[in-house]
Amino acid sequence: MSTQGSVKWFDPKKGYGFICGPEGQDVFVHYSQIQGDGFRSLKDGEVVEYELIQGEKGYQAKDVHMAQQDAVAND
């Protein structure tokens, strides 16, 4: 089941960061779980979708990708 959250911070040099989960919990994210080709990184404040799993040290994000944006109709 997919969960949405916003990137709290992500350090591209270290390859990890945290997402703010739907209930305000910190969710660890590692660059290896970011879906996509090439350099995998996240920007602070970006809205992402991911699978929330319980790891040994707390919540972790798996299969992270950009959240789908609803199409905006131009009138």
N, C-alpha and C positions, 0 to 999 in steps of 0.2 A: 504494500500500500504506500502510495506516494505522499510525502509530507512537504509542506512549503515553509520556508523561513527566509530570513535575510542575513547576509554575510555581516558578521560583527567585525571581524578583521581576518586578514589572510596575509601571511608573509611569504612571498614567492621565493625568497632566498632559502628559507627553511623548509618550504613546501607543505606548510600546514596552517590552520587557523581555526576559527570557530564561527558557527552559524547560530543565530538566535532562533530557537525553535518556537513553535506556535504557542507554547505555554510559558515562554520566556526562559526556557532551559538552555544552557550552553551545549552545543553539539559539535564535537571535534570533527574536523574534515581534513583529510590528507590528499595531496595532489593526485595520488594514484587512483582516487575514487571520482575524479572529475572527468566526465565524459567529453570526448572531442579529440580532434587531431592537433598535433603540434604542441606548443607550449600551453600547459594547463594551469590556469590561475583564476582567482576570483577577485572581484573588486568590492571594497567596503560598501555596504548598502544594497548590493545586488540581490534580487529576489531569485531564489533557486528552489528546485524540487529535488527531493532525495528520499531514499529509504532509510528510516530511522531504526538503528539497531542498538542493542544494549551490549557494550563491550566490557572488558574486565575493569576499565577505569571510568566507565560512564557511557553516556550516549555518543554514538558515532554516526556519521553520514556515509551512506553507500550509494553508488550510482548517481552522483550529483550532476545535474544539468540545469540550464537556465529555465526559469518558469515560463510557461506559455502565456503570451500576452493576448488578451481578447482583441480581435480586430476592431478598430474604431472606424465607424462609417462616416464618410464625409458627406454632409448635406449640401 
